[in-house]
Amino acid sequence: MVKKTKTVKDKIVEVELAHLATENYLEYAVASIGRMIPSSIDGLKPVQRRILYTMYVNKIFSFDKCLSIVGHTAQYITTGDTSVYSALVVLAQEGRYRYNTIVPQGNFGYVNSSSLNTYAASRYTEAKLSEYAKDFYFTEDLMYTQMSTTYKGGVEPIILPTLLPMGLVQGSNGIATGYSNYCLPHNLKDVAKCYIKFLDEIERNFSLKKMEEFIANNIRIDIPISKATLIRKSPRGLLDGIGQVAYKGRIKIEESSYGKKTIVITDLPYLVQPVKVLDDIKEALNKNEDIKELISSIGDESSKDGIRVVIEVKKSATDKIQAIIDMLEHKTAFVSKYNYSFYYTNEQFVPSRMGIIDIFTQHYVFKKHVLEKYFNANIKDLTFKEKYLSQAVTILGNKDSRDKFIDMVSKSKPDTITAKLKKEFNIDNPTIDYLLNKRISSLINGVETIKNELKTVSLSLKDFKYKLKYPNLYMKERIEETIRKYK
C-alpha cells in the first residue's frame, strides 16, 4: 500500500496515496465543469463571458488593442493572458460564426487556410464589441442578473440574460471530466422563430410532440463560409441532445496539362483545414499502393480567399477518378461527422444532457425571472417619481398655494425650511427636494412642464406594469423587433 505523509496542524500523518489522489482529483473535476462546459442559458463558458462583459462595461465599441482588452479582462480571471487571448480570437475569427460577437481587425488567422491559421500577437491586433453582441447578449435587464464578486472585489454576471438561447445560434463546445459538449451553429432566424412559438405555447397545455415536430422542421444548421453538403442527420439529434450529422466537401474536375485531369477540393466541412485533409490523403496513399499509382501530385493552394486542395491525376488514370474520390470520401476528413452532445450546465452550474426543449425551458425560466426583477425595479422608481410629481403639481397648479410656497421659501432659513413646508403642505421630503432645486421662475411658470413630465412618467409606469403582467408578450416583441435587423 503506497502511503504519503502530510502535515495537519503541525502533526505529520500518513494517508493512502490512492485516497489522496481521488479526493483531490474529485475536487478538480467538480470545479472544472463550471469552467469548461458552457451554460444552457447564454451558451458561454466563463472566459468567453468575461471577455464580452469586459468589452461591454469598458465601452469598447470602437477598435482597441487586444492587448488592452486582455489586460482589462484580467480583473475577472487569473488564468493568464494566453488563454484569454486565444478565447478572444475564437470569438472574433471570421468564418466560425454567421454573426461575430467581436469584430476583428488585423491577423486573426483564417479557419479555411492551413498556412494562414496562426494569428498575430495581441499587441498587433485590434477588436471591438459588435452590434450583434449588444443586441443579443447585453439586453436592458443585464444589471438585474445574479452577480458574483471577483477576486479584486468587483462584480461580474454569473450568466448573461441573453435575448435567445445563444448556444444554439453560435454553437458551443467544451470538455470536462466525464462530460463533453458540442453543438454546431444554427440559423439565428430559425431559432428565433421556434423560440417565439415556444413562448406562445408555454403557458398552455401544449403538445410536446407537436412542438418537437415544429422545431425539427424549422431549425437548420447554419455554417458560414463552408458550402459542404449535409449527407446525414440523426432525426432526433437536436431534440434529444445526442446524435450525429455528417457533411461532405465539394470537388470539381479541371483539365490540366498534357491531357491530365485534376481533382480540386473547393469546400470542406466546418472547421476542417486543408492540412488535415492532405495528411489524411498521404496516410491513405501509404496504405493503398493501387490508388497511389493513379496520382501525380497533391498540393494545397488555399488562401484567405478560399479552399483549393489540388490532386493531379496521371494521364493513364483519368478513367479511374471515381476510385480517388471514393478514397477521399471514406479515408479522409473530406467527409466529417459531428456529434450532437448537448451537455450544458443549468443556472446552478450542474451539468446534464438537454434536448432543445430543455434548453428553451432553462433559458425561459431564467430570462423571465431577470425581466421581472427589471420590471419591478422600474415600477418602484416610477411610482416614487409619480408621487412627488403629483404633489408638486398640486402645489404649483394653484396660485394661492404656489405663492405661499414661494413666500415661505424666500423667508425661511435653510435649516428649517423642510420641516415648515412638510407641516404646511403635508408633502414628502422628495417633493420638497424636487421643488427646492427649481428656480423661482420655474415654480411660477413651469407647472405645465411638470404636468407633461408627470404624464410621461404615468404612461411609463402603466407600460411597465403591463410588461410585468405579460412578460412572454414582451419577450416575443423584443425578439421580433431585434431580429429584423439581421438577414
N, C-alpha and C positions, 0 to 999 in steps of 0.2 A: 504494500500500500504506500503510495507516494504521499509524503506529508510536507507541509511548508510551515515555517514559523511566521507569526505576525504579532505586532505589538498592540495590546489592548490596555489602555490606561496604565502604561508603564510596566505591564506584565507581558511576558512572551508566552504565547500559547501555540500549540500545534493544531493545524486543521488539515483535513483531507484536501489535496490539491484539486481533485475532481469536483468536490463540493464547492470550493472557492471559485473555480473557473465557471461552473454552472451558474452560480449566484451572480457573479459579475457580468457574465455574458447575457443573462436574462435581463438585467438592468439596462444594458446597452441596447438589446434588441427592442425592448419596450420604448426606450427613448428615441430610437432611430425611426420608428414607424411614423411619428408625427412630422419628422423632417423629410422623409423620403417618399411617403405616399401622399398624393395630393388630396385636397378637400373636395368632397362631392358638391359643395356649395359654390365656391368660386373657382374650382379647378386648379388651384395653385398650391405649390409647395412653399414653405416659409421663406426660402431665399428669394423666390420669384415675387412673392407678396411684398417683401421688404424693399426690393428694388423699385417696384412700381409705386409703393407708398412713399418712398424717399423722393422719387421724382415728382410726385403729386404735391407733397407738403412743401417742397422747395421750389415749386412752380417752374420746373424745367420743361417749359412749353416751347422754348426755342433751343437751338443746338448748344450743348455744353459738353466739355471734355468728359469722356467716360471715366477718366482717372478721378475727376472731381465727384462724379456720381457714385463711384465705388467708395470713395472716401466718406461721403455723406451716409452711405448705407452702413458703414462700419459702426455707427452708433446703435444699430439694431442687431448686429450679428458679429460674432467673434471668430469665425472660422477662417478669416484671412481674405485678402483681396483677390487671389487667384480664382477661388470658387465663385465669388460674387461676379467677377468679370465674365467668366465662362458662362454663367447663367444669364447674364445680361446679353451676351452675344446670341445665345439660343433664342431669347425673346425678340431680338431685333433682326436676326438673319433673314434676308429676303428669300422667299421660296418655301419656307417652313409653314407659313400660315397665309390664309387669304387676306386677313387684316392683321397687321402687326400692332402690338401694344406699345412697342418702342420703335421710333423711326430712326434708322441708322444713317450715318454719314462717314464715309471712309471705308477702309477694307475690313469688312466683317466676314470675309470668306464667301464662297459660293457652294451651296449644297449639291449642285449638279456638276461640279468640276473636281477632278482628282488633284490637279496641280494647283488649284486656287482655293483650297478649302481651309488654309491656315489664315487666321485673322491677325490683324496687326495688334500691337500692344495698346493698352488703354490710353496711353499718353498721346497716341496718334489719332484715335477715333473720337467721334462725337455722336451724341444721341439726344433725342427729346421724347417726351411722352406724347403719344398720338391722340388725336381727337377720338378715335375709336375707343381707346382705353378710358378716356374721361367719360364717354357716353355709357359704356357698359360696366366698368369696374368701379368708378368713383361717382356714385349717384348721390342725390341730395340727402339721403339718410346715413351717409358714411359715418359721421361722428356719433351716431347712436348705436353702432355695433359694439360688441364687447371688446374692451381694450385690455391689454396686458402691460406690465411695467418692464421696461428694458433694463439691461444691466447698468445703464448710465442714469437711470431714474426717470427717463422719458416714458412715453406711451406709444403703443402701436396696436393696430387692429388685429385681433386673433383670426378673424375671417372677414373678407370684404363682402358686403351685401350687394352682390352684382345684380344687374338687371335680368340676366338669364343664367342658367347653369353653364358657365363658360368652359368647363372642362370638356363638354361635348362639342362645343364650337371650335375651340383651339386645339383639341386633342390633349392628351396627357400621358405621362409615363413616369414610373418610379419603381424601385425595387428595394424592399426592406426584408428583414429576416422573416421568412415564411410567407411573404406577400409580394405580389407582382401586379402592377397597374399598367395597362396600355389601352389607349383609345385613339383612333385616328381622328383627324379633324372632320367635323360635319358642317353642312351648309348653314350659315347664320340665319337666313330667312326661313329655312325648313324648321330649325329648332324653335325659332320664334313662333311660327305658325302652330306647331304642335304644343308648345307651352301655353299659348293663348287658348287653344282647345282644352287643355288640361285645366286652366283657370275657369273656363266656362262650366266645366263638368264637376269640378272637385267638390262643390257643396251639394251636389245632387247624388243620388244613388246610381252613379254611372256604371255601365258595364265595363269591367276590366278588359274583357276580350275585345270589345269594340274599340276601346281606347288603344289597345295594343295594335290592332289592325290598322287604325288611323296612323299611328306613329310609324309602323313598319312600312307603310305605303307612302309616307310623306317626308321621311328624313333620308337624305343622301349623304354619302361620304363626299367631302369636298377637298380635294388635294390640289393645291396651287402648282402652277408650272407644269408638273408631270401630266402627260396625256396617256399614261398607261391604261390598259384595258382591264376592267373588272371581269374576271373569269369565273370566280366562285365566291359565294357568300353564304354563311350559315343563316338559315331563315329566322332563327330566334337569337342570334348573337347579340344584337342591340337590346333586345327585350330582357334577356336573361343575364347579360353581362359576361357571357362566356361563349366562345365560338371562334370562327376564323373567316377571313376574307383573303382572296388571292388576286394579285394583279400581274399582268404580263406587259412587258415593254413593247415598243413598236420598232419595226425594222422596215427598210426599203432596200431594193436591189438596184445597184447602179452599174453602168458599164464602166469598165476600167480599161487600161492599156492592153494592147496585144490580144484583144478578144477575151480578156478575163472579165469576171464579174465580181462585184464587191457587195458584201452584206454590210449595211450601215445601220447600227442601232441609234435611233434618234430620240427615243424616250425610254426611261427606266422607271420602275416602281418608286414610290415615295421614299426619299432619303437614301436610295441606293446609289452609290457613287460608281463612276466608270471603273475606277481602280479595283473595286470589289469584283465586278464582272470579268475584268481582264485576268485577275488572279484565278477566278473560278474556271475560266476558259483554259488557262495554262495547265491547271491541275487536271482538268478533264482530258486534255490532249495527251498529257503524260500517261494517262491510264488507257487511252484508246488510240493506238497507232494507226488504225484504219482511217479515223477521222482526221488525225494529224496530217496524213499524207494528202489530204484534199485542200489544205490551206497553205497559201504562200506566206502570208504575214498577218499580224494583228497589230493594231495601234489605237491610241487614244488621241483624238483630235478635238476633244471637248474644250470649251471655253466658257466664259461668263455668259456668252450668248446662247449656249445650249449644249446638249449632249451629242457627241459624234464618235462612236466606237466603230472602227473600221476593221472588217475581216475580209481580206482579199483571197478569193478562191482561185485555185490553179485552173488554167485553161482546160485541162483534161478532165476537170471535175465539175464543170458547170451544170451537168445534168444531175449532180448529187447535192445540190444546195440544200434540199429539204433535210438531208441527214445532218447537216451542220446546224440548221435551225432547230431540229429535234434535240440536238445536244445542248443548244442554248436553253431551251425550254425545260429540260429535265436535269441539267447538271450545273446550272449557274443561277445567280440572283436575277437573271433576266425575267424569271418568274419568281415572285416573292410572296410569302404568306405572312399575314399579320393576325395575331390572336387577340380577340376581344378578351380583356381581363379587367373588368370593372371593379377592382378593389379600390375603394375610396375610404377616407375617414369621414365620420359624421361630425356634428357640432362638438362632441366631447372627445374627438380625435380617436375614436375607436374604429378600427378598420373592419370592413365587411364587404362581401360581394354584393353589388347592387345592379339591378336592371334599370332601364331608363325611367320607368315609373317611380322606382325608389329614389333615383336621383332628382327627378322633378319634385317629389314629395319633400325630400330633405331641403331642397332649395326653397320651396314654397313656405314651409313652416318657419324657417329661419328668416326669410325676407319679410314675411308678414309681421313677425314679432318686432323686427327692427323698424319697419314702417310705422307700426302702432306707437312705438316709443317716439318716433319723429313727429307723428301727428299730434300726440298728446302734449309734447313739449311746445309745439306751436300754438295749440289751443290754449294752454296755460298762459303763454306770453301775450297772446292776442286778447284773451279775456281780461287780463290785468290792464292792458292798454286801453281797451274799450271802456273799462270802468272809469279810469281817470280822465279820459277824453269826454265822456258823458258828463261828468261832474264839472269839467271846465266849460263845456257848452252851456250848462245850466247857469253858471255864474256869469259868464260873459254875454250870454244871449239876452239877459235882462239888464236894461240901462241902470236901474237903481242898484242892483247887486254889483254890477260892474264898477260903478262909481264908488260904492262903499269899499269894494276890494282894493281899488287903486288908491283911495284915500288912506286906508289902513296901512297899505304897503309903504306909502310915502312918509307916514308919520310914526311908524313903529320902528323899534330898534331891531337889528338883525337877529339878536339872540332871543327875542320874544315874539317875533312875527309869526312863526309857525304855530305856536300854541294859540295865539289870538285868532288866527284865521281858521284853525281847526274848530275852535269853540263857536265862532260866529257863523260859519257856513256849514258845519258838520261834514267836512270833507277829509279825505285821507292824505297822508303825507306825500304819496307820489303825485297827487293832483296839485298840491301846494308847490312841490319842487318843479313840476312842469310849468306852472303859471309864473313862478318867480324867475324862471330862466328866460322868460319872454320880455321883450322891450314893452314900454308903456304904449307905444304906437301899435304894437301887435295886439295888445289887450283891448285897445279901443276899436281897431279896425279889422282885426284878424279872426273874428268869430266864424266867418264863412270858410276860411281856410281850415280851421279846426273842425268844423262840421264836415267838410269834404274828407279830411283825414279820418274822422270817426266813421264815415260811410265806407271808406276803403277798408278800414280795419274790420268793420262788421261783416262786410262781404267776404273777406279773407277768413274770418272766424267761421262763418257759415260753410265756406268751401272746405275747410279742414275737418269740420265735424262730419260733412258728407263723405269725405275721403275715409275717415275713421270708420264710418258705418259700412262703407262698401270698398274695402281695400282691394279686392280682386278686380273690380272695375278700374280702379286707379292703376294697378299694375298693368292691366291689359292696355289701357290708353297710353301709358308711358312707353310700353314696348312698341306699340303700333306707331307712335309718334317718332321714336328714335330710329326704328328700322327703315323708315322711308329714306333716310339719308344714305343707305347702303344698297349697292346693286345686288 
